Amino acid sequence: MSVVGYSEEHIKTLEWREHIRLRPGMYIGKLGDGSSQDDGVYVLLKEVMDNAVDEYMMGFGKKIDVSINGKEVRVRDYGRGIPLGKVLDAVSRMNTGAKYDSRAFKKSVGLNGVGVKAVNALSAKFVIRSMRDGQIKVTEFEHGVTIKDHSLKQTNEENGVEVIFQPDEELFGNYFYISEYVDSMLKNYVYLNSGLVINFNGNKFFSRNGLADLLNENMNKEGLYPLIHLRGDDIEVAFTHGVQYGEDYYSFVNGQNTTQGGTHLISFRDALVKTIRDFYKKDYDAADIRSSIIAAISIKVEEPIFESQTKTKLGSKDMGPNGPSVRNFISEFLKKQLDDYLHKNSETAKIILQKIQDSEKERKAISSIQKLARERAKKVSLHNKKLRDCRAHYNTNDTNKLDSTIFITEGDSASGSITKSRNVETQAVFSLRGKPLNTYGLTKKIVYENEEFNLLQAALNIEEDIENLRYNNVIIATDADVDGMHIRLLLLTFFLQFFPDLVRKGHVYILQTPLFRVRNKKETKYCYSPEEKAKAIKLLGPNPEITRFKGLGEISPDEFKYFIGKDMRLEPVRMKKNDAINDYLEFYMGKNTPERQDFIIDNLRIEEDIVDEQK
């Protein structure tokens, strides 16, 4: 047994920038390349935006200008500006900032003095410009190291701060920004701060009606009744019921989008159930009351406690050091405001009651099927035959739940290759048996009657609530041929039909695997398109060996590890408000129609793979 030395030289003290770069996950969650909404490149933007929005919340500056040009990001606010003598310290000295003084920032998003310093340390280029009372201070950094600290100069620019940064490709790889993700983030800021104007790459975002505008933006169809929009001191709530399956929530604390919820969302869901039960004087099942709800809640808390630096889940139990509990605050607000609303709007109250009764009827109709399905799922050796689980689940620590992944694939060869190549700590594999059922137009009881979908639902742990989802990333891994595309569409139909929140919340991806392998005796290139193949052929010289992968099963485990590791290419499945989901599903997955037949004929083309086409 070898003995590892342990003496004074093994004790190291890292500078602030070194620690951030060594352990970025502690500060921004996962790194990522921009394909996921929670990737680090968006967290960096959010950290800078939080500071700008905090200025607006304190009553200074009514607009924020944002631009992204390639990999360079600029954020300009028109607040008070950082005190000029503290600009360098504010962005490069840990535990330095005004937000420790609650008199200056009473209900701020960022409270620990870390955020913008993480942006600095993780950026290849970082420039801070502070304009204050006719003077300007500029400091430039690279990788967190001060390159040039300019002297004070006179300026005619308005007060405020401009941050210019470029995330470091050494850490983030060949990253990119998806405009829809940035749009969504910036829109949330204006919904939570009525009157604030954010200009982004030529687009103007502005909101007058707060959370009501947010829900209208994110709903594909009108709710069953007009939005119920309630406002009070330090709280705003908006909701309606739709016809979709599941529950859809948007939650915020001090303007921060808490995508993982927390004490405020739990309290809202419980308070809504209690208020509805009291109003109708009947003990309805909570699932029936909340079924198909789409809701948003925002609260403002003094000195909020989040469960991670990324601030996606509220841990605070109280509204402030001397305030009521979050639960009691929200419960009392809904008890009075929602009860008053329902008494004054009897037509809405009738619609809600009918919706609850319809949900109750459907739930009871499938309850016996549910019971049998649970028993069947237990009897099947799920973890041995269908699911190769990983050691880290979604409901563990913050780092693991960001990285936890499940690959849904078809066939023994493909699932076997992925299983042998995966990271057993964070990556699970679920193996389908042939093509799944087309669920379009079917009721939810099909989830329990169909063995494949019943077991998939059990593996994802979404039977009761999507909040229990065991894996942050649900990746569809099918062959890049017609059959693989069909399986992909059938799975997406299932998710969109019964669990749309999986897609809406950005959990679902398509795995991109190479179409070609080009190699000579010294080097191998994997190519994802004919264009990449042409470049590889030129790079590797004359007569390289070219292989066309026809399916995932043809890729060996030794090769597969390159495609599901740190350089994994994922295509996120995204939903926009204007996406007419039901119309798309009807056209592509409904019964054959003349329109679809005409579409196929008009778009039919023959693709040929000529090995030497671009030599």
PEJONOR-V880167 format. One record per residue. N is the residue number from 1. RES is the residue in one small letter. PHI is phi in degrees with one decimal (none if undefined). PSI is psi in radians with two decimals (999 if undefined). Layout:
# PEJONOR-V880167
N,RES,PHI,PSI + N,RES,PHI,PSI
This chain:
# PEJONOR-V880167
1,m,none,2.15 + 2,s,-76.3,2.61 + 3,v,-108.7,2.17 + 4,v,-87.6,2.24 + 5,g,-66.7,2.56 + 6,y,-147.4,1.78 + 7,s,-146.3,-2.96 + 8,e,-55.5,-0.64 + 9,e,-69.1,-0.24 + 10,h,-84.8,-0.17 + 11,i,-91.3,2.08 + 12,k,-122.4,2.55 + 13,t,-115.9,2.07 + 14,l,-94.1,2.49 + 15,e,-67.3,2.82 + 16,w,-54.7,-0.79 + 17,r,-68.8,-0.62 + 18,e,-66.1,-0.71 + 19,h,-67.5,-0.74 + 20,i,-62.4,-0.76 + 21,r,-71.5,-0.52 + 22,l,-77.2,-0.62 + 23,r,-127.3,1.06 + 24,p,-61.4,-0.51 + 25,g,-60.5,-0.49 + 26,m,-68.5,-0.39 + 27,y,-109.3,-0.62 + 28,i,-129.7,0.25 + 29,g,74.9,-2.44 + 30,k,-80.9,2.82 + 31,l,-76.8,-1.28 + 32,g,74.2,2.92 + 33,d,-112.4,0.12 + 34,g,103.1,-0.07 + 35,s,-78.0,-0.33 + 36,s,-114.9,2.56 + 37,q,-64.0,-0.42 + 38,d,-98.8,0.27 + 39,d,-67.7,2.68 + 40,g,-58.9,-0.56 + 41,v,-62.3,-0.54 + 42,y,-79.7,-0.56 + 43,v,-65.0,-0.67 + 44,l,-60.8,-0.79 + 45,l,-61.4,-0.74 + 46,k,-62.5,-0.69 + 47,e,-61.6,-0.72 + 48,v,-70.0,-0.72 + 49,m,-63.5,-0.66 + 50,d,-56.4,-0.74 + 51,n,-64.6,-0.72 + 52,a,-65.9,-0.74 + 53,v,-68.8,-0.62 + 54,d,-58.0,-0.65 + 55,e,-62.2,-0.76 + 56,y,-62.5,-0.75 + 57,m,-61.6,-0.51 + 58,m,-84.5,-0.02 + 59,g,97.5,0.33 + 60,f,-125.6,2.08 + 61,g,84.9,2.26 + 62,k,-109.0,-0.01 + 63,k,-144.2,2.76 + 64,i,-135.3,2.26 + 65,d,-102.0,2.24 + 66,v,-128.3,2.39 + 67,s,-142.9,2.52 + 68,i,-127.9,2.04 + 69,n,-120.7,1.73 + 70,g,67.8,-1.99 + 71,k,-104.9,-0.01 + 72,e,-95.9,2.28 + 73,v,-116.3,2.38 + 74,r,-126.8,2.34 + 75,v,-131.7,2.12 + 76,r,-123.6,2.07 + 77,d,-105.6,2.98 + 78,y,-126.4,0.73 + 79,g,-85.6,-2.56 + 80,r,-80.3,-0.37 + 81,g,83.4,2.53 + 82,i,-68.6,2.36 + 83,p,-48.4,2.20 + 84,l,-60.9,-0.50 + 85,g,-78.4,-0.12 + 86,k,-118.9,0.20 + 87,v,-61.0,-0.85 + 88,l,-61.4,-0.81 + 89,d,-64.2,-0.65 + 90,a,-63.3,-0.47 + 91,v,-113.8,0.04 + 92,s,-142.8,0.12 + 93,r,-126.2,2.05 + 94,m,-61.5,2.63 + 95,n,58.5,0.63 + 96,t,-123.9,2.24 + 97,g,167.6,2.85 + 98,a,-79.0,-0.23 + 99,k,-78.0,-0.06 + 100,y,-76.5,-0.31 + 101,d,-97.5,1.77 + 102,s,-65.5,-0.25 + 103,r,-70.8,-0.55 + 104,a,-85.6,-0.65 + 105,f,-134.4,1.50 + 106,k,-69.4,-0.79 + 107,k,-129.7,1.18 + 108,s,-92.3,2.82 + 109,v,-78.6,-0.91 + 110,g,-96.0,2.21 + 111,l,-127.3,-0.07 + 112,n,-108.4,0.11 + 113,g,66.6,0.46 + 114,v,-112.8,-0.73 + 115,g,-40.6,-1.17 + 116,v,-68.3,-0.40 + 117,k,-68.9,-0.61 + 118,a,-65.2,-0.68 + 119,v,-60.7,-0.77 + 120,n,-60.7,-0.89 + 121,a,-65.2,-0.54 + 122,l,-97.5,0.19 + 123,s,-111.1,2.40 + 124,a,-66.5,-0.55 + 125,k,-137.4,2.33 + 126,f,-146.2,2.17 + 127,v,-127.5,2.28 + 128,i,-117.2,2.25 + 129,r,-124.1,2.12 + 130,s,-118.0,2.14 + 131,m,-109.3,2.20 + 132,r,-152.7,2.04 + 133,d,52.6,0.85 + 134,g,81.9,0.09 + 135,q,-124.8,2.74 + 136,i,-133.8,2.46 + 137,k,-124.2,2.23 + 138,v,-125.0,2.32 + 139,t,-133.8,2.40 + 140,e,-116.1,2.48 + 141,f,-134.3,2.75 + 142,e,-135.4,2.14 + 143,h,56.2,0.53 + 144,g,86.4,-0.08 + 145,v,-95.2,2.29 + 146,t,-66.0,2.14 + 147,i,-97.7,-0.75 + 148,k,-153.8,2.18 + 149,d,-108.2,1.73 + 150,h,-70.3,2.66 + 151,s,-77.5,2.84 + 152,l,-63.6,2.48 + 153,k,-136.0,2.82 + 154,q,-79.7,2.63 + 155,t,-151.9,2.69 + 156,n,-101.3,0.03 + 157,e,-70.2,2.64 + 158,e,-65.3,2.71 + 159,n,-57.0,2.65 + 160,g,143.5,-3.00 + 161,v,-130.6,2.42 + 162,e,-121.6,2.23 + 163,v,-114.9,2.25 + 164,i,-121.0,2.15 + 165,f,-145.6,2.75 + 166,q,-136.3,1.86 + 167,p,-51.2,2.52 + 168,d,-77.5,2.08 + 169,e,-66.0,-0.39 + 170,e,-61.3,-0.53 + 171,l,-98.4,-0.75 + 172,f,-95.0,-0.13 + 173,g,72.5,-2.72 + 174,n,-83.2,1.28 + 175,y,-81.1,2.97 + 176,f,-154.7,2.82 + 177,y,-108.7,2.28 + 178,i,-93.8,2.09 + 179,s,-60.3,-0.60 + 180,e,-63.1,-0.63 + 181,y,-68.1,-0.73 + 182,v,-66.8,-0.76 + 183,d,-55.1,-0.83 + 184,s,-60.0,-0.78 + 185,m,-60.9,-0.84 + 186,l,-69.3,-0.63 + 187,k,-63.0,-0.69 + 188,n,-59.8,-0.64 + 189,y,-62.1,-0.74 + 190,v,-75.1,-0.55 + 191,y,-62.7,-0.61 + 192,l,-87.3,-0.14 + 193,n,-138.0,1.28 + 194,s,-53.5,2.28 + 195,g,103.2,-0.38 + 196,l,-73.7,2.40 + 197,v,-109.5,2.23 + 198,i,-119.4,2.13 + 199,n,-101.5,2.15 + 200,f,-131.5,1.99 + 201,n,45.3,0.81 + 202,g,90.5,-0.12 + 203,n,-103.9,2.51 + 204,k,-111.4,2.21 + 205,f,-112.4,2.26 + 206,f,-156.2,2.53 + 207,s,-138.6,2.39 + 208,r,-102.3,-0.50 + 209,n,-110.7,0.30 + 210,g,56.2,-2.22 + 211,l,-65.1,-0.43 + 212,a,-63.7,-0.71 + 213,d,-65.5,-0.67 + 214,l,-60.3,-0.85 + 215,l,-66.5,-0.74 + 216,n,-60.6,-0.60 + 217,e,-67.8,-0.59 + 218,n,-100.3,-0.05 + 219,m,-94.8,2.28 + 220,n,-77.4,-0.52 + 221,k,-135.6,2.81 + 222,e,-64.4,2.61 + 223,g,-71.5,3.03 + 224,l,-67.7,-0.35 + 225,y,-150.4,2.82 + 226,p,-57.2,2.55 + 227,l,-53.5,2.33 + 228,i,-90.4,2.01 + 229,h,-122.1,1.99 + 230,l,-122.4,2.36 + 231,r,-129.4,2.53 + 232,g,-152.0,-3.10 + 233,d,-66.0,2.10 + 234,d,67.4,0.31 + 235,i,-152.2,2.49 + 236,e,-144.2,2.37 + 237,v,-136.6,2.45 + 238,a,-145.0,2.44 + 239,f,-163.9,2.82 + 240,t,-155.1,3.07 + 241,h,-111.5,2.56 + 242,g,-118.2,-2.70 + 243,v,-115.9,0.00 + 244,q,-78.3,2.86 + 245,y,-81.1,2.73 + 246,g,88.0,-3.08 + 247,e,-123.5,2.44 + 248,d,-127.7,2.06 + 249,y,-126.1,2.56 + 250,y,-125.8,2.07 + 251,s,-124.6,2.56 + 252,f,-142.9,2.58 + 253,v,-132.8,2.10 + 254,n,52.7,0.64 + 255,g,84.5,-0.07 + 256,q,-89.8,2.25 + 257,n,-76.2,1.82 + 258,t,-87.7,1.47 + 259,t,-63.9,-0.39 + 260,q,-100.7,0.20 + 261,g,73.9,-2.29 + 262,g,130.5,-2.82 + 263,t,-62.1,-0.58 + 264,h,-70.7,-0.68 + 265,l,-72.0,-0.72 + 266,i,-59.0,-0.76 + 267,s,-65.6,-0.69 + 268,f,-64.4,-0.81 + 269,r,-61.6,-0.72 + 270,d,-69.1,-0.73 + 271,a,-66.8,-0.63 + 272,l,-62.1,-0.79 + 273,v,-60.9,-0.83 + 274,k,-63.3,-0.74 + 275,t,-64.3,-0.75 + 276,i,-65.2,-0.78 + 277,r,-59.5,-0.78 + 278,d,-65.1,-0.66 + 279,f,-67.1,-0.79 + 280,y,-88.3,-0.08 + 281,k,55.1,0.77 + 282,k,-149.8,2.45 + 283,d,-86.3,1.17 + 284,y,-66.6,2.63 + 285,d,-64.1,2.41 + 286,a,-58.8,-0.66 + 287,a,-64.0,-0.61 + 288,d,-71.7,-0.61 + 289,i,-69.0,-0.71 + 290,r,-93.6,-0.12 + 291,s,-56.9,2.26 + 292,s,69.9,0.29 + 293,i,-77.3,2.57 + 294,i,-128.2,2.11 + 295,a,-144.0,2.75 + 296,a,-137.5,2.45 + 297,i,-137.5,2.40 + 298,s,-133.8,2.30 + 299,i,-131.3,2.78 + 300,k,-117.8,2.20 + 301,v,-124.4,2.41 + 302,e,-76.8,2.28 + 303,e,49.2,1.05 + 304,p,-63.7,2.58 + 305,i,-110.8,2.04 + 306,f,-102.7,2.74 + 307,e,-84.0,-0.02 + 308,s,-160.9,2.91 + 309,q,-61.5,-0.50 + 310,t,-74.8,-0.13 + 311,k,58.0,0.72 + 312,t,-99.1,-0.07 + 313,k,-144.8,2.16 + 314,l,-79.3,2.29 + 315,g,-106.8,-0.24 + 316,s,-58.3,2.40 + 317,k,-100.2,-0.28 + 318,d,-122.1,2.72 + 319,m,-73.7,-0.32 + 320,g,177.9,3.06 + 321,p,-54.7,-0.61 + 322,n,-118.7,0.28 + 323,g,-98.4,3.07 + 324,p,-72.7,2.98 + 325,s,-69.8,2.67 + 326,v,-57.6,-0.76 + 327,r,-60.1,-0.87 + 328,n,-66.8,-0.66 + 329,f,-60.9,-0.86 + 330,i,-70.0,-0.71 + 331,s,-61.8,-0.79 + 332,e,-66.5,-0.67 + 333,f,-62.8,-0.87 + 334,l,-67.5,-0.67 + 335,k,-55.1,-0.71 + 336,k,-87.7,-0.93 + 337,q,-69.2,-0.79 + 338,l,-70.7,-0.70 + 339,d,-60.3,-0.78 + 340,d,-61.0,-0.75 + 341,y,-61.4,-0.81 + 342,l,-66.5,-0.61 + 343,h,-67.1,-0.59 + 344,k,-85.0,-0.34 + 345,n,-124.2,1.35 + 346,s,-65.3,-0.55 + 347,e,-66.3,-0.75 + 348,t,-63.0,-0.71 + 349,a,-60.9,-0.65 + 350,k,-67.1,-0.72 + 351,i,-65.3,-0.74 + 352,i,-62.1,-0.76 + 353,l,-61.0,-0.75 + 354,q,-64.5,-0.69 + 355,k,-62.9,-0.75 + 356,i,-62.3,-0.77 + 357,q,-67.0,-0.66 + 358,d,-65.0,-0.73 + 359,s,-65.1,-0.69 + 360,e,-63.5,-0.72 + 361,k,-64.1,-0.77 + 362,e,-66.6,-0.73 + 363,r,-61.1,-0.76 + 364,k,-67.5,-0.57 + 365,a,-66.7,-0.51 + 366,i,-107.9,0.05 + 367,s,-60.2,-0.73 + 368,s,-67.1,-0.65 + 369,i,-65.1,-0.70 + 370,q,-57.3,-0.81 + 371,k,-61.2,-0.80 + 372,l,-64.0,-0.66 + 373,a,-65.3,-0.71 + 374,r,-62.0,-0.76 + 375,e,-64.3,-0.69 + 376,r,-66.7,-0.69 + 377,a,-63.8,-0.61 + 378,k,-70.5,-0.66 + 379,k,-70.7,-0.65 + 380,v,-69.1,2.41 + 381,s,-76.6,1.30 + 382,l,-55.8,-0.86 + 383,h,-72.3,-0.29 + 384,n,-98.7,-0.62 + 385,k,-99.1,-0.68 + 386,k,-107.7,-0.69 + 387,l,-117.6,2.12 + 388,r,-100.2,1.76 + 389,d,-78.9,2.92 + 390,c,-110.1,3.00 + 391,r,-80.6,-0.41 + 392,a,-107.3,2.17 + 393,h,-104.2,2.97 + 394,y,-64.3,-0.48 + 395,n,-93.7,0.46 + 396,t,-105.6,-2.54 + 397,n,-71.2,2.90 + 398,d,-59.2,-0.73 + 399,t,-64.1,-0.79 + 400,n,-65.3,-0.68 + 401,k,-72.8,-0.36 + 402,l,-76.4,-0.61 + 403,d,-92.3,-0.31 + 404,s,-60.7,2.32 + 405,t,-139.9,2.51 + 406,i,-126.6,2.24 + 407,f,-94.7,2.22 + 408,i,-104.2,2.00 + 409,t,-133.7,3.04 + 410,e,-129.5,2.34 + 411,g,96.6,2.56 + 412,d,-67.4,-0.65 + 413,s,-65.0,-0.87 + 414,a,-64.8,-0.83 + 415,s,-65.4,-0.59 + 416,g,-66.6,-0.74 + 417,s,-64.3,-0.78 + 418,i,-65.4,-0.73 + 419,t,-60.1,-0.72 + 420,k,-74.6,-0.40 + 421,s,-98.4,-0.29 + 422,r,-69.9,2.92 + 423,n,-88.9,1.92 + 424,v,-67.3,-0.27 + 425,e,-72.9,-0.69 + 426,t,-125.7,-0.16 + 427,q,-117.4,2.15 + 428,a,-109.3,2.83 + 429,v,-132.1,2.26 + 430,f,-115.8,2.21 + 431,s,-104.0,2.10 + 432,l,-81.6,2.72 + 433,r,-111.6,1.68 + 434,g,72.7,-2.92 + 435,k,-77.1,2.28 + 436,p,-72.2,2.98 + 437,l,-72.4,2.52 + 438,n,-77.8,1.94 + 439,t,-94.0,0.03 + 440,y,-61.4,2.26 + 441,g,84.0,-0.04 + 442,l,-92.6,2.80 + 443,t,-84.8,2.95 + 444,k,-67.3,-0.31 + 445,k,-64.3,-0.30 + 446,i,-63.9,-0.47 + 447,v,-59.7,-0.63 + 448,y,-92.5,-0.47 + 449,e,-82.0,-0.52 + 450,n,-88.7,2.13 + 451,e,-62.3,-0.76 + 452,e,-59.8,-0.86 + 453,f,-71.9,-0.56 + 454,n,-63.4,-0.77 + 455,l,-71.6,-0.61 + 456,l,-65.4,-0.76 + 457,q,-60.5,-0.72 + 458,a,-65.6,-0.70 + 459,a,-64.2,-0.71 + 460,l,-76.1,-0.33 + 461,n,63.8,0.78 + 462,i,-115.9,0.27 + 463,e,-60.0,-0.81 + 464,e,-89.4,-0.72 + 465,d,-161.8,2.39 + 466,i,-65.0,-0.35 + 467,e,-61.4,-0.36 + 468,n,-89.7,0.10 + 469,l,-48.9,2.20 + 470,r,-83.4,-0.30 + 471,y,-131.7,2.31 + 472,n,-71.1,-0.58 + 473,n,-116.5,2.06 + 474,v,-106.7,1.90 + 475,i,-111.8,2.12 + 476,i,-86.0,2.06 + 477,a,-119.6,1.66 + 478,t,-125.5,2.88 + 479,d,-61.2,2.65 + 480,a,-88.6,0.87 + 481,d,-131.8,-3.03 + 482,v,-62.3,-0.77 + 483,d,-63.6,-0.73 + 484,g,-63.4,-0.70 + 485,m,-64.7,-0.67 + 486,h,-64.4,-0.79 + 487,i,-60.9,-0.71 + 488,r,-59.8,-0.79 + 489,l,-65.7,-0.66 + 490,l,-65.5,-0.69 + 491,l,-67.9,-0.74 + 492,l,-64.5,-0.64 + 493,t,-61.8,-0.76 + 494,f,-60.1,-0.84 + 495,f,-64.7,-0.81 + 496,l,-67.0,-0.55 + 497,q,-74.5,-0.76 + 498,f,-115.2,-0.47 + 499,f,-134.0,1.04 + 500,p,-60.8,-0.42 + 501,d,-63.4,-0.48 + 502,l,-58.3,-0.72 + 503,v,-79.7,-0.80 + 504,r,-60.0,-0.63 + 505,k,-87.4,0.08 + 506,g,78.2,0.54 + 507,h,-92.9,-0.28 + 508,v,-103.8,2.35 + 509,y,-136.2,2.79 + 510,i,-108.9,2.22 + 511,l,-77.4,2.21 + 512,q,-93.6,2.16 + 513,t,-119.8,2.70 + 514,p,-66.7,2.55 + 515,l,-90.5,-0.50 + 516,f,-134.3,2.64 + 517,r,-121.4,2.16 + 518,v,-119.0,2.16 + 519,r,-149.8,2.71 + 520,n,-123.7,-2.86 + 521,k,-70.8,-0.33 + 522,k,-106.6,-0.48 + 523,e,-146.5,2.63 + 524,t,-126.9,2.35 + 525,k,-121.9,2.32 + 526,y,-103.1,2.28 + 527,c,-121.5,2.35 + 528,y,-100.1,0.01 + 529,s,-158.2,2.83 + 530,p,-59.0,-0.58 + 531,e,-65.0,-0.76 + 532,e,-65.2,-0.62 + 533,k,-64.0,-0.73 + 534,a,-62.2,-0.72 + 535,k,-65.5,-0.68 + 536,a,-65.3,-0.69 + 537,i,-62.5,-0.74 + 538,k,-65.8,-0.68 + 539,l,-69.9,-0.69 + 540,l,-87.9,-0.15 + 541,g,92.9,-3.02 + 542,p,-69.9,2.55 + 543,n,54.0,0.85 + 544,p,-75.7,2.80 + 545,e,-79.0,2.23 + 546,i,-119.1,2.18 + 547,t,-118.0,2.32 + 548,r,-100.5,2.02 + 549,f,-78.2,2.10 + 550,k,-92.8,-0.27 + 551,g,-164.1,2.86 + 552,l,-63.3,-0.54 + 553,g,-65.1,-0.32 + 554,e,-82.4,-0.21 + 555,i,-91.0,2.14 + 556,s,-70.2,2.73 + 557,p,-56.7,-0.64 + 558,d,-63.0,-0.57 + 559,e,-84.8,-0.61 + 560,f,-60.6,-0.53 + 561,k,-61.0,-0.42 + 562,y,-75.2,-0.39 + 563,f,-96.9,-0.20 + 564,i,-123.7,0.34 + 565,g,-98.4,-2.56 + 566,k,-66.7,-0.38 + 567,d,-98.6,0.31 + 568,m,-58.4,2.34 + 569,r,-100.8,2.15 + 570,l,-124.5,2.45 + 571,e,-107.4,1.93 + 572,p,-68.4,2.48 + 573,v,-91.2,2.02 + 574,r,-117.6,2.61 + 575,m,-121.9,2.38 + 576,k,-115.4,2.87 + 577,k,-58.6,-0.71 + 578,n,-79.7,-0.04 + 579,d,-72.3,1.98 + 580,a,-82.4,1.45 + 581,i,-57.3,-0.83 + 582,n,-62.1,-0.66 + 583,d,-66.2,-0.74 + 584,y,-62.6,-0.81 + 585,l,-63.6,-0.69 + 586,e,-63.7,-0.74 + 587,f,-69.8,-0.82 + 588,y,-88.3,-0.56 + 589,m,-118.0,-0.07 + 590,g,-80.1,-2.96 + 591,k,-65.3,2.65 + 592,n,-57.2,2.34 + 593,t,-128.9,2.73 + 594,p,-57.5,-0.60 + 595,e,-62.9,-0.75 + 596,r,-70.9,-0.67 + 597,q,-61.4,-0.73 + 598,d,-64.6,-0.69 + 599,f,-62.3,-0.76 + 600,i,-64.1,-0.78 + 601,i,-63.8,-0.77 + 602,d,-67.3,-0.48 + 603,n,-108.6,0.15 + 604,l,-68.8,2.28 + 605,r,-146.2,2.61 + 606,i,-99.0,2.20 + 607,e,-105.2,2.29 + 608,e,-119.0,2.39 + 609,d,-100.4,1.67 + 610,i,-95.7,2.00 + 611,v,-55.1,-0.74 + 612,d,-103.2,0.49 + 613,e,-62.2,-0.55 + 614,q,-124.5,0.50 + 615,k,-69.5,999
